[in-house]
Amino acid sequence: MDVEELHRRSVEAFVALVGQVPADRWGDPTPCTDWTVRELVNHLVYEQLWTPPMFAGATIAEVGDRFEGDLLGDDPAAATRAAAAGAIAAVAEPGALTRTVHLSFGDTPAEEYARQLSADHLIHSWDLAKGAGLSGRLDPELVDEVAAWFVDREHAYRASGVIGLRPIPVSDHPQDRLLNAFGRASRYWED
């Protein structure tokens, strides 16, 4: 799967889940202990809004704080769809994946950044599903793509504190192995 497709499909899967969140679940906790369902969705919308300027060559300082605060308003699903459309378009723009993006930890190939965004959307899709009481089954093709990419990055992510400790595995299912690598304890068959 090429990186553009990986990004698009992972973002679209997240957007689809946001559209299914029951009205009474937005304040519920998620496996990301610092975030409720609404805060988790806001975090991903924040990332989606950052994507176009980052792919256009902006620096962190140039983007500044324009995307701080509540980005969801009264219609979180609509806000998520709109932000996602901009992010998908930015990554799909001809030549976008050959650029360099200027992240807080240094200049990074845009293709690597798109993979990071894809992984974040995929893993947080599971977090969202668990918090909102939805099915936590992830697209197996996306799981395989992110898992293959993450093998060489897991140690660095954990060392930097971006992900938690790897829990004791509860199954050998590919989705569970990926979620465990990202510090989540899960069982594929549990919805």
RAURTA-V880273 format. One line per field, one symbol per residue. ss: DSSP state (~ for helix, > for strand, _ for the rest). phi: phi as a letter, one per 30 degrees, with the letter a starting at -180 (. if undefined). burial: b if it has 9 or more other C-alpha atoms within 8 Angstrom, else e. A space follows every 10 residues. Layout:
BEGIN
ss=???
phi=???
burial=???
END
This chain:
BEGIN
ss=__~~~~~~~~ ~~~~~~~~__ __~~~___>_ _____>~~~~ ~~~~~~~~~~ ~~~~~____~ ~~~_______ _____~~~~~ ~~~~~~~~~~ ~~___~~~_> >>>__>>>>~ ~~~~~~~~~~ ~~~~~~~~~~ ~~_______~ ~~~~~~~~~~ ___~~~~~~_ __________ ___~~~~~~~ ~_________ _
phi=.ddddededd ddddeddedc ddeccdcddb ddedbdeddd deeddedddd eeddddjdce dddicdcdjd cchdbedddd eddddddddd ddeeiedcdc cccdckdbee dddddddddd ddddddeded dcicdcdcdd ddeddddddd edceeddddd idbddddddc acdedddddd dciccabedd b
burial=eebbebbbbb bbbbbebbee beeebbebbb ebeebbbbeb bbebbbbbbb bbbbbebbbb eebeeebeee bbeeebbebb bebbebbbbb beeeebbebb bbbeeeebbb bebbbebbbe bbbbbbbbbb bbebebebee ebbbbbbebe eeebeebbee eebbebeebe eeebbbbbbb bbbbbbebee b
END
